Amino acid sequence: MRYTVQVPMRWSDMDAYGHVNNVVYLQYFEMARVALFFERASLEERTGLRRGTVVAAHEIAYKLPVVYSSRPLDVQIWVSGIRAAAFTCHYEVFDHEKLAVTGSTLLVPFDFSIERPRRLSPDEKEFLARWLDEPGD
């Protein structure tokens, strides 16, 4: 199942060529992760991934240029590849119903008190499993 987050664009997101700068999409991805793993989890009275995760890798593919609009982008986020100590988030960014950007982030659970990776808890795995889906072509 996928979770959709409406992400507003900021005027400052544009680059000198008049479209949303390529690096800004990492911020949009982050906003989608925060909405799912913190805000959505809180609504369900779950801890989500509050114990912490770190980004191990990003991949992005740009399909269409996006120009500023007051209409927010729709960012779909879902999970795949849940392992003992890592999982992948996938994203599709839609601008006016058109697929503009796809991407993924490899995340590793992390214990910041000892500065080391950790295993996902059973509760975290259960939460993530609800958002399992596979990327489209």
Number of C-alpha atoms within 10 A of each C-alpha: 13 18 17 18 21 17 17 14 19 13 14 10 16 17 13 7 8 13 14 20 16 16 10 16 18 16 11 21 26 13 15 25 24 17 18 22 18 17 16 16 17 14 9 11 9 16 17 22 22 14 15 14 19 15 13 11 11 15 12 17 12 14 12 12 13 21 16 18 13 9 12 16 23 22 25 20 26 25 24 19 14 16 12 14 15 21 18 20 24 25 25 23 26 19 19 13 9 14 15 17 20 21 19 22 22 19 19 23 23 21 15 13 7 8 8 10 16 18 15 22 14 10 13 18 17 12 18 21 16 12 17 19 16 13 16 6 3
